[in-house]
Amino acid sequence: MNHNTSDTNHDAPPAQLGKLQWAGLLVGGLLLLVFFGLLGSTSGQAHVEMMQSYLFGFMCFTSITIGMLGLTLLHHTVRGSWGLSVIRMAEAGASAGTFILLAILYIPIVMYYRELYPWAADSATIAKDHILTNRAHWMNPTAVTIRAFILFGIWGLLANGLRRSSVRQDENNDENEAQNRTNFAAPGIVLLTLSVTLAVTDWVMSLDAHWFSTMFGPLFIVGPGLGALAVCSLIVGVNANRDPFKHYIRPSVTRDLGNMMLTFTMLWAYFNFSQFLIIWNGNLPATAGYYYARSVEGWNAVGCALIVGQFFIPFVWLLCPSTKRNPMNLAKVAGWLLVMRVIDVYYIVTPMYRTTGPMPHLADLIAFLAVGGLWVCVFCSQIKKASIYPMHDRRLLEATDHA
C-alpha cells in the first residue's frame, strides 16, 4: 500500500463531517434561540430552573472537552501508539476554538449567578451563613468570573500549542517537535488537574454552599477522559469500513482503544468508591448530605443504574476479546458509555439544586442539544483542518502494512 499523500487521500478527514458540521450549527443555533426565548418568557422558579438546565448542558460538553484535552496531554506525554488513531480527534475536540466556544457559552451563566449559586446571593443573605461569609473573598461573582476566563485561556493555550506543533511536524518531519510536546505536556497534566479542580469547585461543587470533597477534581478528570475516549472510539468504530479509517483501523488499533476504555472505566469506579468511602468514614453532616440527596426521590435508582451501567456492564463487555477486535462491537460499548457519561453528569449536577426527583425537564433536553449542536459544529470544523492521523509518526502505518 502506498501511503504517499500525493498519490492517496488516506489522511483526509471523513467527507461527511461537512454535513455534520452544518447540521450541528443549525440544530444548536436554533435550539439556543428557542431556549433563551423561553427563558425570557418565564419568571420566578421556572426562570431559575431553566438556567439550571443550561448549566447541566454546559457541563456535559465542558467535561467532554476537558477529557479531550486530557487525552491529548496523556498521549504526548507517554507517546504511546494507542493514541495515534484518535489523537487528531482529541486535538480537535479540545482545540482553542472549542474553548473559545465554551467561554462564550459561559457568559449566560455569569449573567445568572444569583439564580444559580448561593455565594452570589445578596450580602444580607450571605451574612447569615458563616461559611459563605468566610469564603466570600474567594467565592464571589468577580473572582469566579476572572478565574473562569483565565482557565479557559490556559486550556486553550495548552491545546493550541500541542496541536500546532503536531501539525507542524507533519510538514517538516522535525523529531524535536515530538520531544518539545512531551516537555510541554508532562507538566501540562499537572496544570490540567489543578485547573479542573478549581473549575468544578466553582461551577459545580459550590452549588451546595456547605458540601466539599477532595475527590471531586480527580472525578472530573477520569470521567471526562472516559467520555472523550468513548466519543473517539465511537467515531472510529462506526467509520472503520469507510475512508479514511479503513486504511489503518486494524484489530490491534481497536484492541488498544478497548483496553484504554477498560482502564478508564475501572479508574472511574475506583475514584467514585474512594469518594464514597471517605465521606462514609467521616460521617459528617456537611459531606454526607451529598449522598443523602441522591438516595431520595428516586435518585438512588439512578445511582444504582450508574454502578451497573457505567461499571459492571462495560467492564464485562470490554473483557471480551471479540468486543475489542470488532470495530462495530467497540462502537456499541463506546456509545453505551457515552450515554452513561451524560447520565453521570446529570446525577452529579442536577441533585445539587433539584428536589423533585430525577425526571428530566424539557429544558434539560433543549439546553443539552443546543450546546451539543454548537460543540459538534466546532469539533467538525477543527478536525477538517489537519490529517485524520499524525503523518509524522509512522507506527500506525507500519502496523497496518505489517497486518
N, C-alpha and C positions, 0 to 999 in steps of 0.2 A: 504494500500500500504506500502510495506516495503522499507524504504529509507536507509537501511544499505548498505554502499558502498561495503561490501564484498559479498553481495548477488545480487546486481544490478549494472548496469553500467549507471545509470541515470545521473551521473555527468560527464560522459566522453564527451569530445568535439566532434562535428559532424565529422563523418567519412570522408565526402567529403572535409574537409579542406586540407588534404594532396594533393589531386589533384589540388585544387585551389592554393595551395602554389607553386607547381611546374609550374603551368600554368602562375602564376604571374611572377615567376623568368624568365621563358622562354620569355614571351612577353616583360617584362620590360627590360631584359638584351639585347635582340636582337634589340629592338627599340632604346635603349640608344646608342648602337653601330652604328645603322643607323643614328641617329641624329648627333652624333659627326663626323661620316664620311661625312655627308652632310655639316656640319659646316666647316670642314677642306677644303672642295672643293669650298667654297664660299668666297667672299671678298666684301669689301665696304658696302653698305647699306644692302644687302642681309645677310651678316655676322652678322650685328648688329641686324636685325630683328629676326634671328634665336635665338640669345641669349635672346632677349626679350620674345620670345615664351617659352624658357626654364624657365625664371623667372616666367611666368604665371603658368606653370605646377608645378613648385616647390611650389609656394604659395598656390595652390589648396590643396595639400596634407599636407603642413605645417599647414594650417588652420584647417583641419580635426584633425590632431594630437593635436594641441593646444586645440581644442574643446573636444577631448577625455580626456585630462589631466584636463580640467576644470570640466567636469562631474565627474571624479574620485574625485577631491578635494571637489566638492559640496556634493557628496554622503557621503563621510567620515566625512564631517563637520556636516551635519544635521542628518546623519544616518537614512534617511527615507527609507521606504520599497519600494518606487518607483524605486530605483536604483538597487535592488537586482537581477533583471532579466538580467541586462545589464552591471553590474559593471565589470565583468571579461572581457567583450569585450572592455570596455573603458580602463581598465588597459592594455590590450594587444595592443590597438591602440595607447596608449601613454606610451609604455614601454621604458626602457633605450635603447633597441635595435632599436626601431623606431627613437629615437632622434640621435642615432649614424648614422643611415642611412641618416637622413636629414643633419647631419653635413658633411657627405661625399659628398652628392649631392650639398651642398652649395659651395664646393671648385671650381667648374667651374665658379660660379658667382663671386667669389673672383678674379679669373684669368681674368675676362672680366668686371671689374668695370668700366673701362674707356669707354667702349661701352655702358654701361647702365646708369650711373649716372653722372649728371652734376658736382657734387662735386669731382669726380675723374678725371676731365679734367686737362690739363697741367696748370702750375702755371700762365702763361700769360693770359689764358682764365679766370681763377678764379679771377685774379686781376682786371678784367674789371667789375666784378659784386660785389658790396659792400656786398650783403647778403651772397654770398658764401665766401667772404673774412672773414666776421665776424664769420662765422660758421666753418671756416677751422680747428680750434683747436679741434672741436668735430666731424665734418663730414669730415673725411679723410680716405683713404684706411686702414691705420694701425689701427686707433681707431675703425672703423666699424668692421673690421675683428676680433679684440680682443673681442669686445662686443658680436659679433655673437657667437663665440665658448664658451664664458662664459655663455651666455644664454642657449645654447644647453646643457651645463653641468648642469646648475641649474635645468632645466626642467627634464633632465634625472635622477638627484638625487632625485627630488621630486617624480617622477613616480616610480622609483625603490624602494624607501623607503616604499611607500604605498603598492605596490604590494607584496613585500617580507613579510611585516607584515600581510597582508591579507591571504596569502598562509600559513604562519607560524601558524596563528590561526586555520586554517583548521586542522593542525596536532596536536596542543597542547590544543585547546579549552580554551586558556587563555583570559579571558574577559578584562584584562589590555591592550591587544593589540588593541582592538577597541577604548579604551579611548586614547591610545597613538596616534592612527591615527587621531582622532579628534583634539587633541592638535597640531598635525603636520600639518593637512590640513587647519585649520582655518586661521592661518597666511599665509599659502601657497596660498590661494586665493588672498590675497592682493599682495603677491610677484608675482603671475602669472599675475595679472592685470598690475602691473608696468612694468614687464619684457616684456610682449607682446606689450605694448605701445612703449617701446624702440625699439623692433624688427621691428614692422611695420613702425615706423618712419624712421628707417634706410633703410629698404628693399623696401618700397612702397611709403610712403609719399615723400621721398627725390628724387623720380624720377622727381618730379616737383621742381625746385630749389627754388621757392618762396611760394608755397602753404602750408598752415598748417590748422589743425583742432583739436580742443580739444576733439572731439568726436570720433576720428579715432581709438584710442586704445580700448574703450568700444565696438565699432562696430566689432572689430576683436576678441572680447571675445564672444559676443552674437551670431554673425553669425556663427562662427565655432562651438559653442556649439549646435546650431540648426542642423548644418550639421552632427556633431558627433552623436547626438541623432537620426537623420534620418538613419544613417548607422546601428546603433544598432537595431533600430525598424524594419528596412527592413530585417535584418537577422532573428530577432525573428519572424516576421510575415510570411516570406516565409517558415521557418522551423518549424512552430508551430505544424504540424502534424507528425514531424519526431523526432527520438531520437537525443539528449536527451530532446529537448524542450517540446515535447508533455506531459511530466510528470509533468510540472509545469506551462505551459502557460495557463492561465485562463482569462476570461473577466476582472477580477479585475486587472490583470497584464497589459493587453493591454490598459485598460482604463487609468491607471496611465501614461503609456508611451504617449498615445494620449494627455492627459492633459498637460504633460510636453512640448510636441511639440507645443501645442497651446500657452502655456506661452512664449516659446522662440520666436514663430512667432510674437506675439504681442510686445515683447521687441525689436525684430529686427526692426519692423515698427516704434516703438516709438523712438529708437535711430537714425534711418535714418531721420525721420521727424525733430528731435531735431537738428541734424547737418544742415539740410537744412534751418531750421528757424533761427538758429544762423547766418549762412552765409548770408542769405537773409536780415536779420535785420541789419547786419553790413555793407552790401553793399560796400565792399572793393574790388578793382580790383584784389588784390593778392589772395583773397579767392574765389571770385565769379568765377574766371576762371575755377575752378574745375567743376562747373555745366554748364558753357558755353561750355566747351569741350565735355560735354555729352548731349548737346542739338543740335549739328550739325552733318552733315554727317551720319545721320541715328541713332545716339546713343540715341536720345530721344525715339525712338521706343523700344529700349532695356530697357531703364528706365521705360517706361510705362508697358512693359511686366513683369518687376520685381514687380512693385506695384501690378499688378493684380495677377501674378503667385506666388509670394512669400508671399503675404499677404492676399488678398481678397479670392482667391480660397482655400488655406489651412485653413484660418480662418473659413470660412463657412463649409468646409468639416469636420473639427475637432470639430465643434459644434454639429454635428450629433452623437447621442449615438451609432448608428449602425456602424459608422466608427471605434469607439474605442472598440467596443465589438468583432468585427470580425477581426482576425489576418490578413487575406488577404486584407481587406479594409485598415487596418493600414499600411500594406506593400506598398499599392498603393500610399497613401499620403506621406509615407516616401520616396519612390522612386521619386515622383514628387518634393518633397522638396530638395532632393539631386541634382537633375538636376538644380533646381533653384539656389542652392548654387554655383554650378560651373559657371553658368551664372553671378551670382552676383560678384564672384571673377574676372571673365573676365571683367565685367563692371567697377570694381574698378581699376584694374591694367592696362588693355590694353590702355584706352584712355590717360594714362599718357605719352605714347610715340608714339602711332599710330594715324596718322591724315588721314587715308584713309578709315575710316568708320568701322563698327563693323563686317564686314565679316571675319570669322576666316581664318587663313592661314593653310596650310597643316602642317607646323612646329608646330603650336599650338597643333594639334591633336597628332602628334608624341611625342612631349615633355610630354603632359598630360598622354598618355598611357605608356610611358617609366617610368616616375616617379611613376605613379599609379600602374603599374605592380610590381615594386620592393616594394612599400609600402604594397600591398596586400600580397606579399610573406612573409615579416617580420611579418605582422599582424597575418597571419595564423600560422606561426611558434611559435609566442608568446602565442596565445590563446590555443594551444595544450599543453602547459606546466603546466596547472592547471585545476582544476574542472571548468566546464562551469558556475557554480553559487557557491557563498560562502557557503561551507558546515557548517561553524561555526555559521551562522545566520539562525535560524530555521523558521523565519517568512514566508518565501516564501513557504517552505514545509508545514508548518502548515496551511497556507491559502489554499493550494492545497488539503490537507486532509479534511479541512472543506468543501470545494466546492464538 
